[in-house]
Each structure stands twice: as structure tokens, then as C-alpha cells.
Amino acid sequence: MPLNIVVCIKQVPDARTVRFDAEKGTIIREGVDAVINPVDLNALEAGLSLKDALGGEVTAISMGPPQAVEALRETIAMGVDKGVLLSDRSFAGSDTLATTYILAKGIEMLGRFDVVICGKQSMDGDTAQVGPGLAVRLGLPSVAYVKEITVLNDGGLFRFRRETDSGYDVVEVEPPFLVTVPPLLNTPRLPSLKGKMRAKKADITIYNANDIKADLKKIGFEGSPTRVVSTAVHAFNARKEMLSGTVEEQVRALIGRLKEAGLL
Amino acid sequence: MSDNAGKEQGLQAGTPVPWRGIWVAAERTGERAADVTLELLAKARVLGDKLGAPLAAVLIGYHVDGLAGELIGHGADQVLVVDHPELASFTEEAYGGVLAGLALKYRPEIILAGATLMGRAYIPRAATILETGLTADCMDLDIDPKDRVLLQTRPAWGGNLFATIVCPLRRPQMATVRPHVFKKVLPDPARQGEIVSISPEAEWLEHRLRVVESVKDDAGDECRLYGAKVIVVAGRGVEHEKDMALVKELAGLLGGAVGGTRPIVDQGWLPERLQIGQSGVTVSPRLYIGLGVSGAVQHVAGIKDSEIIVAVNKDPDAPIFDLSTYGLVGNVGLILPELIRQIRLEKTGRVV
């Protein structure tokens, strides 16, 4: 059964090039490369392999500034059929609640969808809240931390193994549904040469707030119940102490420190 | 439910907030309350006393009311119990629906939950139904009794930044909090509290997920990384596979879990799910001990929130020392057995 598969992605600053301004307590944005959020590549791979097995179409969707078009082009190089960017100045400042609203409005523009896949969390926000929240907006069941996907009844039923705090659960659900995936689910494919050619020419659909008929009270700063009141660069207890002496002396010193900290 | 929430929300700054009381969404570990729940009750007790607000624990499941006494002993004034066969297995939909339904009915001003896999899977659903703010993975909480606004501090960027977040205009204010951040208090068996049994409305329970099997992972020394208080990590400097037994022994002595870097997992010395780092598991123990871990960016991204980082490496210039609290320079093959010997001595008072 061919499936309409939607994969949500986010363009994030490349962790390897990010620097922090200790005085302002912020990220230094200059000279930072933008990449697809790493675990979103696993989400894309999951979507593409479902399409390989069952047929259908994979759409990658993202909310972000105009330059996030590049991230969507990359997904097309990997084999995604269609890229959609939700971009509008009025989206800026959206917290996770507003983001789920905007993504849901964007996904509803696509018509029928059977499977929505999100990476479990973004590198920068790190909240893991958008996936489950988006599911509520779309009226879907959600399954978080899916480690194994089994297709049953030609795509009429899915069985997942998902991580829990005490082990794992095996769960079954019929489409439509939303899943969030961790990095260890699979190994993302690399872009093919043909894919890269296609990506160059591909039209990325761009929707603004008006296109998705967004309620302006539900988006951006106004639509976001949370406010960041301050940020600070975390001072690591870096190189607090290099223990010296023989192996026995170093270990003894360490044990003293761990006892002081109440860990022994 | 969301329409209803919309009507009840829309508070303006300065208007009296009709939502009162603090809730802790309880979790179980087997037949007992999870540590993170007891830690949250201890912290919520302090916040509640500052506000003069009552503290309730919310217990969702099937045949779970046996936990109520433990929750009261740890600080709850009230335990709201929703006990139903449809809640026997965890599903995001039903647990999220029940919590949101309860919140609309009883209107707490704050809901706290553990930032466990379960909490992070269903709390965002409840917050979205309630159309309110949720802060993930907090490491500190405080409250200003004047405006009753919860100050929620959380790490971002792999622990490189800390942000303090508020939700000033909507209720409830919701946060998930990491395990081990707060200390649980000793239970007071004489503490009195009220147990309130609530029958859920049918729409709260709606879910489409079928849980076929729920498996406990009792892999012993490979106990779970997420939420572990102590983690001992094997890196490339662990040169022989037989030394992995010592790594596990050290973790066992410290009541901790074992993890590994990419090279160790690639060699098949540990299963992939115990790989720590950006492409594996992110951890935040109180104590991290890296044995022969060099400190590759990929790995470091997954450990930065650890409270105390101990690094053992034979190379004094290894990057791991740049973020370690205590550094030991030397061969893992020599330091690891000595660590085990001295910790045993410490614990038993004699060399075994």
C-alpha cells in the first residue's frame, strides 16, 4: 500500500562550528555552518526506506528562515520527493507550542498523510517536545523513541519496538500516526549523484503565514507561552584538578574527592 | 478539550490567577514510586510552602493505588488516583489525555514530571492539549511567591548554555525535570494525606496504540544509561576486551551503569545502545568516569551535563582533560585495577 510519508526536519547550526559568548551568554552565530539536525537524517532514512518497501511519496517539511531551503534540497538529494518550507517573519520567536501549530497547519496543506516521522529532538532546542505536540495538533497517536519498525498487512499496521525507562515495549498502531526516532535506529543514506542533480533543479514549495491560514495569535512570540528570561554560558568545572603522583596516590586522591562529594 | 482550554486561558498580566496548587505526575519503577517522583515531591514541597499552595501527586495507571501512601509520606498533601484498565499499559495518548483532562477539571498552577523517556513522551501531549508552556529537562526550579511564576532553568546546546524560562500568562506552568537533580527526603510514615479516586471521562482514555508486550531490560551491569547516577565509560584506552569485565566491575561497585565510546562499540565490546555521544545516548550523571576516553567532540556532546567528570588517560594533552573535574594521567590498565582495589577497601574496610 503506497504511503504518504511526511518527515519533519530542522536546520540547525553545526555543533562542530558553534562558539559561545560567555559574557552575553549566547551563541556566536557568525561563521557557523547550517546543517540538517543530525537525528532528522535518521527520520529521513526511516521515511525513505518505508517508501522503498511500500511505495508512495516522501515529503520533507521544515519551519525556518529562507535559507533553510538548502536543507530541504539536501533531503531531495537523499531521495525525498518534495520539499516544503514554512517561512515567515511572523514565525520568529515561536516556542515548541507555536512551532507544533505552524507545522500542523503546513502538513494539513499536503492533503492526505499516513506516516509522520520526526527526529527525537533537535541539537539546539533539545526539548523532544515538538513530535508529541505535533501529533496532538494533527489528531494522531504518537510513539516516541522507536528503535525498530516492522510493517504488517502491507502497511495497514505497524509494529514498533520502542525504548522505555525499564526496557522496551512492542506496540502496534494503524496509520495515520506520528513516530519520533533516535539516532541509533538506522544509518542514513548518502545523497546520490542523480539525487544531487535533481536537488539542484527541484522546486521547494514555500508557504508563509497567510498561505497556511495561520491564526496570528498562535504563532511567533505572541503565540508562545514561554519566555526566556536569561541565558548564561555554563562554566564547566574544567581542569579543576589534575591529580598527581603515582598511580596509587592519584587514585587515593580521587577517592578522597569522591567521598567529599558524597559519591562514595 | 483544547477549545475549552482556550476559553479558560488568556490570562492578562496582573489579573489574579485562578489556578492553584502544585502537581507532580508520578511514575513507577516496578511496584514503587520512581526516584525522580520522590525527588520532585521534595522540591515541590519547598515550592508549595513558598506559595502557600497544596501539593498533589497524580497517579495514573491500573492497580496503582498501593503507591499512594509512599507519595504522601514523601510530601504529597493529596494523591489524585486515576485507576483504569485502559491505563494498564503506557500510551502517550491516554496518559496525556488523562493528565490534561484532570488539569482542566482541577486547575493546578504548576505540573512537574520527570524528564524520563515516559515523561518526555506524554507530557508534551498534555501541554499541547492545554495550550500552555512546557519547559523540558529542567535542572533547577524556583518560584517568586509574589507573581507565582515558576523559574525553570534548563541546559541547551549540550549543556553549553543554561536558559531560565518562564510561562507568565498561561496555566498550568509545566516542566519536566531531570532525575538526580533534586534530593528526595526521608519518608515520614506519620504524614497524613488525602487519597482522591477520580473516574476518568471516556474521552481522556481514547488511544489507538496497542501495547503487545512490555519487556523489562534486566541486563544487569548494562543497566540503563538514561537517568543513571554514575556512569563508567570505556574508551579506546581500554586496550583488551578482558578489561571490559573490570570496567563493569567498577560500575557495579559504584552502583552505576556502563557505557562506551564509538570505537568500543565498533569493536563489538558493548552493544550499540550503550554508545554515548551525539549519535548515541546523551547522559547527565552525577559522576562520569571516562577510562581511556580521549574526548572527541562527538562523544563530549553527550556528556557535558555530567556534574563531576573524572578522566583517566595516558596522554596528558587529551582533550577530555579540558572539561574534566579531576584528571588522572596514566595507563588504564594500571589505574583501573587500583581504583577497584581502593574502592573495595573503602567499602569493606579490607582488601578482598
Interface residues (C-beta under 8 A of the other chain):
Chain A: A15 R16 V18 F20 G25 T26 I27 P38 D95 T96 L97 T100 M123 D124 G125 D126 T127 A128 Q129 V130 G131 P132 G133 A135 V136 R137 P141 S142 V143 A144 Y145 K147 R159 E163 T164 D165 S166 G167 Y168 D169 V170 V171 E172 V173 E174 F177 P183 L184 S224 P225 T226 R227 V228 V229 S230 T231 A232 V233 H234 F236 N237 A238 R239 K240 E241 M242 L243 V247 E248 Q250 V251 R252 L254 I255 R257 L258 K259 A261 L263 L264
Chain B: E27 T29 G30 A34 S89 F90 T91 E92 E93 G96 T116 L117 M118 R120 A121 Y122 P124 R125 A127 T128 I129 E131 T132 G133 L134 T135 A136 D137 L151 P155 A156 W157 G158 G159 N160 L161 F162 A163 T164 I165 V166 C167 P168 L169 R170 H207 R208 L209 R210 V211 V212 E213 S214 V215 K216 D217 D218 R224 Y226 G227 V230 L254 E272 R273 Q275 Q278 S279 G280 R286 L287 V297 A301 K304 I308 I309 V310 P316 F321 D322 L323 S324 T325 Y326 G327 L328 V329 G330 L334 I335 E338 L339 Q342 I343 E346 K347
